[in-house]
């Protein structure tokens, strides 16, 4: 995707979302960085206090899958919208989700309905990392095209289920309709 004069505005819009989201999250009470005082690029253990506190963690892959879903939906629903504006829309929806996901309502919903018993919300840097992952997922899905991106989505879902006993589709299911047996299985990590 080349950045010409016509495509400059959506890219500026994407860039503007990051400080807006950071400020909104901070005003919600989210910490800028991990309470431990460090910023790590990657924390691979989901049952640790570092999960959702540093830039990337295993759940970053679910945000890549958000990008896949947004690519599929936006390219089908708004096919005449220029690609750069499609990306802006996807990143905007993800940014809105990050703010909503870190409200007390959703944090409590995660604690009650999922295996995330000690979840306290994301740090600002983690949420910004999640938005970048969504952006990357959208671009990957566009590059792969429909068929290959569907295959990649399914493969990544299966890897996440085996690796962390969770995935994007399981997260959605457990937020909407918690299943006790699934929650018990997820807690046996």
C-alpha positions as CSV (number, residue, x, y, z in Angstrom):
1,X,0.0,0.0,0.0
2,X,1.8,3.1,-1.2
3,X,1.3,6.3,0.8
4,X,0.4,9.0,-1.8
5,X,-1.3,12.4,-1.2
6,X,-4.7,10.7,-1.4
7,X,-3.7,8.1,1.2
8,X,-2.0,10.5,3.6
9,X,-5.2,11.3,5.6
10,X,-6.1,7.8,6.6
11,X,-2.5,7.2,7.8
12,X,-2.5,10.5,9.7
13,X,-5.9,9.3,11.2
14,X,-4.3,6.0,12.2
15,X,-1.4,7.8,13.8
16,X,-3.8,10.1,15.7
17,X,-5.7,7.2,17.2
18,X,-2.7,6.1,19.3
19,X,-2.3,9.2,21.5
20,X,-6.1,9.4,21.8
21,X,-6.5,5.8,22.9
22,X,-3.5,6.2,25.3
23,X,-5.1,9.2,26.9
24,X,-8.5,7.5,27.1
25,X,-7.1,4.4,28.7
26,X,-5.0,6.4,31.2
27,X,-8.1,8.4,32.1
28,X,-9.9,5.1,32.7
29,X,-7.3,4.3,35.3
30,X,-5.0,2.0,33.2
31,X,-1.3,2.2,34.0
32,X,1.0,3.4,31.3
33,X,3.4,0.5,31.8
34,X,3.6,-2.6,34.0
35,X,3.4,-1.8,37.8
36,X,6.8,-3.7,37.9
37,X,8.3,-0.6,36.4
38,X,9.8,-2.2,33.3
39,X,8.6,-2.5,29.7
40,X,9.2,-5.8,28.0
41,X,8.6,-6.5,24.3
42,X,7.3,-10.0,25.0
43,X,5.9,-11.9,27.9
44,X,5.1,-15.5,26.9
45,X,3.5,-16.8,30.1
46,X,-0.3,-16.1,30.2
47,X,-0.6,-17.1,33.9
48,X,1.9,-14.5,35.0
49,X,1.5,-11.0,36.4
50,X,3.2,-9.8,33.2
51,X,0.4,-10.9,30.9
52,X,-1.4,-7.9,29.4
53,X,1.1,-5.6,31.1
54,X,3.9,-5.5,28.5
55,X,3.9,-4.7,24.8
56,X,3.1,-8.2,23.5
57,X,1.9,-11.5,25.0
58,X,0.2,-14.6,23.5
59,X,-3.1,-12.7,23.3
60,X,-1.5,-10.4,20.8
61,X,-2.2,-13.2,18.3
62,X,-5.9,-12.8,18.9
63,X,-5.6,-9.2,17.9
64,X,-3.9,-10.2,14.7
65,X,-7.0,-12.3,14.1
66,X,-9.1,-9.2,14.8
67,X,-7.4,-7.7,11.8
68,X,-8.3,-10.7,9.7
69,X,-11.9,-10.4,10.7
70,X,-12.0,-6.7,10.1
71,X,-10.4,-7.2,6.6
72,X,-13.1,-9.8,5.7
73,X,-16.0,-7.7,7.0
74,X,-14.9,-4.3,5.7
75,X,-13.8,-5.5,2.3
76,X,-17.2,-7.2,1.9
77,X,-19.3,-4.5,3.4
78,X,-17.4,-1.5,1.9
79,X,-15.6,-2.7,-1.2
80,X,-15.5,0.7,-2.8
81,X,-13.8,2.3,0.2
82,X,-10.1,2.8,-0.7
83,X,-7.8,0.3,1.0
84,X,-6.1,2.9,3.2
85,X,-9.5,4.0,4.5
86,X,-10.5,0.4,5.1
87,X,-7.4,0.0,7.2
88,X,-8.2,3.2,9.1
89,X,-11.7,1.9,9.8
90,X,-10.3,-1.4,11.1
91,X,-7.8,0.3,13.3
92,X,-10.5,2.7,14.6
93,X,-12.8,-0.2,15.5
94,X,-9.9,-2.0,17.3
95,X,-9.0,1.2,19.1
96,X,-12.6,1.6,20.3
97,X,-12.5,-2.1,21.4
98,X,-9.3,-1.5,23.4
99,X,-11.0,1.4,25.3
100,X,-14.2,-0.6,25.9
101,X,-12.3,-3.8,26.8
102,X,-10.6,-2.0,29.6
103,X,-13.7,-0.7,31.2
104,X,-14.7,-2.1,34.6
105,X,-17.7,-3.8,32.9
106,X,-15.6,-5.9,30.5
107,X,-12.8,-6.5,33.0
108,X,-15.4,-7.9,35.5
109,X,-17.0,-9.9,32.6
110,X,-13.6,-11.5,31.9
111,X,-13.1,-12.3,35.6
112,X,-16.6,-13.9,35.9
113,X,-17.0,-15.6,32.6
114,X,-13.6,-16.7,31.6
115,X,-10.4,-18.2,33.0
116,X,-8.9,-14.8,33.5
117,X,-9.6,-14.7,37.3
118,X,-6.9,-12.2,38.2
119,X,-7.3,-10.0,35.1
120,X,-7.0,-6.3,36.0
121,X,-7.0,-4.8,32.5
122,X,-4.3,-4.0,30.0
123,X,-1.6,-1.4,30.5
124,X,-1.6,1.4,27.9
125,X,1.5,0.0,26.2
126,X,-0.2,-3.4,25.9
127,X,-3.3,-1.9,24.4
128,X,-1.2,0.0,21.9
129,X,0.6,-3.2,21.0
130,X,-2.7,-4.9,20.5
131,X,-3.8,-2.2,18.1
132,X,-0.5,-2.6,16.1
133,X,-1.2,-6.3,16.0
134,X,-4.7,-5.7,14.5
135,X,-3.2,-3.4,11.9
136,X,-0.6,-6.1,11.0
137,X,-3.4,-8.7,10.9
138,X,-5.4,-6.6,8.5
139,X,-2.4,-6.1,6.2
140,X,-1.5,-9.8,6.4
141,X,-5.0,-10.8,5.5
142,X,-5.2,-8.4,2.6
143,X,-1.8,-9.8,1.3
144,X,-2.9,-13.4,1.7
145,X,-6.3,-12.9,0.1
146,X,-9.5,-14.6,1.2
147,X,-8.7,-18.3,0.9
148,X,-5.3,-18.2,2.4
149,X,-6.2,-15.8,5.2
150,X,-9.1,-18.2,6.2
151,X,-6.6,-21.1,6.3
152,X,-4.2,-18.9,8.3
153,X,-7.0,-17.9,10.7
154,X,-8.0,-21.5,11.4
155,X,-4.3,-22.6,11.8
156,X,-3.6,-19.7,14.3
157,X,-6.8,-20.5,16.2
158,X,-5.8,-24.1,16.6
159,X,-2.2,-23.2,17.6
160,X,-3.6,-20.8,20.3
161,X,-6.0,-23.5,21.6
162,X,-3.2,-26.0,22.0
163,X,-0.7,-23.4,23.3
164,X,-2.7,-21.3,25.7
165,X,-6.1,-23.1,25.8
166,X,-7.7,-20.0,24.5
167,X,-8.3,-18.3,21.1
168,X,-10.2,-15.4,19.6
169,X,-13.3,-17.5,19.0
170,X,-13.2,-19.0,22.5
171,X,-12.8,-15.6,24.0
172,X,-15.9,-14.4,22.2
173,X,-17.9,-17.5,23.2
174,X,-16.8,-17.2,26.8
175,X,-17.7,-13.5,27.0
176,X,-21.1,-14.0,25.5
177,X,-22.0,-17.4,26.8
178,X,-19.6,-18.8,29.5
179,X,-19.4,-22.6,29.6
180,X,-18.2,-23.9,33.0
181,X,-16.6,-27.0,31.6
182,X,-14.6,-25.0,29.1
183,X,-13.6,-22.6,31.8
184,X,-12.4,-25.5,33.9
185,X,-10.4,-26.9,31.0
186,X,-8.8,-23.5,30.3
187,X,-7.7,-23.2,34.0
188,X,-5.8,-26.5,33.9
189,X,-2.8,-24.9,32.1
